[in-house]
Amino acid sequence: MFTLAASGEATSAGEWGVGGSLGATVSEGVTINLGGRYFEAVADSVYQVEAGVAAAVTETLTLTAAVGMKAGSNAAADNFYGKAGLAWAPGGGFTSSIEGQANTLGGYKATFKASKSIK
């Protein structure tokens, strides 16, 4: 099975953007995603493409990884990036995840999330 998605946006300043993605389940618990977007701003135009994979390694653990490129009319900000993550959902409304991301400009980011739904 696969999923197609499209998006669009605009601002009162005349800026606009479009995006699209394709996701496909390649085997039980494994999906691949391909996406891209373009944004035309007043002072810059930017496009981004990304390919990713998500794999459920157990009933409660999911690994994710992606590589992409972001570029635009400001060539100094062009970069390639990669990211990887691990999500844990043991049940009972609790979820947590950790993700790391780095790019060719020397930037990096680590994100940790945890939540518990209370009903």
Salt bridges, closest charged atoms under 4 A:
GLU50 OE1 - LYS83 NZ 3.47
